[in-house]
Amino acid sequence: MTKVENLSDMYRICERKKMKGDNIVLSRILGISQSAAFFRYKRGVPQAVKIMYNIIMAREELIERYTKEVEEENLQKEKERVFVV
């Protein structure tokens, strides 16, 4: 995941990777309604776009980190099962 500084690149990435709950998180951070947050983001208000980008990047980092942990745990359990049998 490469961090970008250009607002239009951030917006483009957000449009590709945005998920349903991201707008809810954006509205909570901005302290405004979901529809107001959505329209600020859609209009390209820099603050809203940057926050949405950070929400998406943080979510992807969490998913990646915990997916690796779970895979490692499952692999370890599988190895333990093989030795028990």
Number of C-alpha atoms within 10 A of each C-alpha: 6 5 10 11 9 9 16 13 13 19 21 13 16 21 13 8 13 16 11 7 8 19 20 17 16 24 19 13 13 15 11 13 13 16 12 15 24 20 12 16 21 13 11 15 13 15 13 22 24 19 18 27 26 16 17 18 18 12 13 13 12 12 12 11 11 11 12 12 12 11 11 12 12 12 12 12 11 12 11 11 10 9 7 7 5
